[in-house]
Amino acid sequence: MKTLYIECAMGAAGDMLAAALLELVPEKESFLAELNSIGIPNVEFSAEPATKCGITGTRFVVKVHGQEESDHCHRHEHHHHHHEHNGIQEIEEIIKHLNLSQKIKE
């Protein structure tokens, strides 16, 4: 077994950390298909090549109800339809029905 240590004293953005870890997976498309198959309602994961400031890498994309968070977090003077947020009971119910082993759910 190999061990990976991550130093993130300054924090780590979830999508950036997921993209970095995805680079370690030999079959990226199979992994993404498996991740999408666990059954999180209205959530889709994908990855795409990206270049920023001359550095290339992978961009990990999470869409909820077909929208990325960055698409949703902007300020304008018009109204948006916001989906209701789930409370802890709803989240626990979603987790209970995911396509995961019982050990992971606990």
Secondary structure as GFF3:
##gff-version 3
##sequence-region A 1 106
A	DSSP	alpha_helix	14	22	.	.	.	ID=ss1
A	DSSP	alpha_helix	28	36	.	.	.	ID=ss2
A	DSSP	beta_strand	43	52	.	.	.	ID=ss3
A	DSSP	beta_strand	55	64	.	.	.	ID=ss4
A	DSSP	beta_strand	67	68	.	.	.	ID=ss5
A	DSSP	alpha_helix	69	72	.	.	.	ID=ss6
A	DSSP	alpha_helix	88	96	.	.	.	ID=ss7
A	DSSP	alpha_helix	102	105	.	.	.	ID=ss8
###
